[in-house]
Amino acid sequence: MSDIPYKVYLSENEIPSAWYNVRADMKNKPAPLLNPGTGEALKAEDLMPIFCEELCKQEMNNDDKWIDIPGEVLDFYKMYRPSPLVRAYCLEKALGTPAHIYYKFEGNNTSGSHKLNSAIAQAYYAKKQGLKGVTTETGAGQWGTALSMATAYFGLDCQVYMVKVSYEQKPFRREVMRTYGATVTPSPSMTTNVGRKINEEFPGTDGSLGCAISEAVEAATSQEGYRYVLGSVLNQVLLHQSVIGLETKAALDKIGVKADMIIGCAGGGSNLGGLISPFVGEMLRGENQYEIIAVEPASCPSFTRGSYVYDFCDTGRVCPLAKMYTLGSNFMPAPNHAGGLRYHGMSSILSQLYADGYMKATSVKQTDVFAAAEQFARVEGILPAPESSHAIKVAIDEALKCKETGEAKNIVFGLTGTGYFDLVAYQKFNDGVMDDYIPTDDDIAKSLAQCPKF
Ligand SMILES: *Cc1c(COP(=O)(O)O)cnc(C)c1O
C-alpha cells in the first residue's frame, strides 16, 4: 500500500478564506437571467424584492475571482469543516482496479449533505440585511434541513415548502426541520395562489421542486421582511459550494496527487459546480486538463436529453427565465428516490461549461445506483445518499474500465451526503420492488414544447 493515508485532513486554518467564482475565468459567461414579462436581462436591483441584497450582487458578479467568506460564516464552517478527502482503498481492493479512487465526503454534519455550505452563507446575509426570515422549497429535505440549522443559528424564521411526496415519505426529515424551528408545509398547498392553481390544474399531484419554488417565492414576496432562498442551481450557490473544490484541491496538492477524472452527481448542479470550480478554472486558464463527468438520473436527464434554451425556473412561472439544459418547467419526474436530483433544469454555469465542452454527462438507472450504493457501503462503511450514489456508480464503472486497460487513473468523486433518511428507498431496493422509470422521447418533447420562445 502506498504512503497516502486513508483520510487527508486539512487543518482548520486551511479552510479557504474566500470562495472562488469560476465565472471570472469563463470566456463565455453564463447567459443572464431574463425578466419573464419583457424578455430583458435582469439587473441585481430587479432581483432584490425576491433575494437578499448581497446575494443578488453575488448572483450577477461575473468578474471578481475571489469573494471573501465572512468571518461569522467561517466560524460556522469550522464546526464541521474541513471535510475529509478519503482514499477508497477498500473499494479499490474489492474492485481489483489499478485506479486510485478518492472521495470528498460532505455528509459529516447533522443535515447530512453539502447544502449546509450555502445555507449558512445565505442565512448570514439575510440576518445582516435585518430580515425577519426566509422562505424556501425542499425536495428530498436536505436543503430544508440545512437551512433550518442555519436560520436557527442566526435566529431567523424559516418557512419551508416541501414537495408533497417527500413530505409524506420522509416524516423524519420534516421533524428535524421542526426541531430546528422551521415551519414545514406540503407543496402544492392551498395556502398560496400559485399552489391552489397548480392543485386545480394537476389534481392529486405529488408535487415537484418547480411547484414548491413558485409557492416559496410567493410567500417571500407577500410577507414584510422576508426573502426567498434557494439551495441549488443559482450562481451564488455554486459560489458558496466552491469551498468543496478548494479543499479537495488543497488536499490533493498536499499529497502530491493530480486528479485525472472528477465525477459528481448533478441535480441543480451545486455540489458538482462547487467541486469542479477550481479544476475547471485551471482548464479555462489553459493550465491543466481534467476529465469531468456529471451524473444524472435516467428519470430526470436534463443534460443528456434536455435542450439548452431559456426556460422558467419554476412550474408556476413566477421566477426569472434562465438559459440552461432543461426538460421543460412542466416536466413532472416520476416519484423516484433520488429526490434531490429531480429538478427539471441545470445551473447556467454548468450548462455553459457543458455546451463549451469542458465536461461530459451521463445518466444512470435507479436500480444500478442502489446496487452501487450497497457495494460501496459494505466496503467503505458509509451509508451514502441516493443522490451521491449516482457518482459512486460512475466512479465504479470508470475504475472497472481501468482494470481492463491497466491504467492507474486518479478518480475523484463527490460523496455529497448520507442516506439515513432514505431507508424507504433502500427497503424497496432490498425487497426487489424498485423500478427504473425512464421518460419517453414523447414525454420530454411535450414538456419542452412549452418552453418560452426567444
Ligand atoms: C441536493 C443534493 C444533491 C443534488 O443537488 P446539487 O445542487 O446538484 O448538488 C446531491 N446530493 C445530496 C446529498 C443532496 O442533498
PDBQT file of the ligand as one rigid body, heavy atoms in Angstrom, charges set to zero:
ROOT
HETATM    1  C1  LIG A 501     -29.395  18.217  -3.007  1.00  0.00    +0.000 C 
HETATM    2  C2  LIG A 501     -28.435  17.127  -3.076  1.00  0.00    +0.000 A 
HETATM    3  C3  LIG A 501     -27.794  16.810  -4.280  1.00  0.00    +0.000 A 
HETATM    4  C4  LIG A 501     -28.092  17.469  -5.597  1.00  0.00    +0.000 C 
HETATM    5  O1  LIG A 501     -28.051  18.847  -5.646  1.00  0.00    +0.000 OA
HETATM    6  P1  LIG A 501     -26.946  19.622  -6.473  1.00  0.00    +0.000 P 
HETATM    7  O2  LIG A 501     -27.346  21.036  -6.365  1.00  0.00    +0.000 OA
HETATM    8  O3  LIG A 501     -26.967  19.102  -7.857  1.00  0.00    +0.000 OA
HETATM    9  O4  LIG A 501     -25.668  19.342  -5.784  1.00  0.00    +0.000 OA
HETATM   10  C5  LIG A 501     -26.856  15.809  -4.267  1.00  0.00    +0.000 A 
HETATM   11  N1  LIG A 501     -26.570  15.126  -3.153  1.00  0.00    +0.000 NA
HETATM   12  C6  LIG A 501     -27.165  15.391  -1.982  1.00  0.00    +0.000 A 
HETATM   13  C7  LIG A 501     -26.821  14.582  -0.772  1.00  0.00    +0.000 C 
HETATM   14  C8  LIG A 501     -28.118  16.401  -1.907  1.00  0.00    +0.000 A 
HETATM   15  O5  LIG A 501     -28.699  16.670  -0.750  1.00  0.00    +0.000 OA
ENDROOT
TORSDOF 0
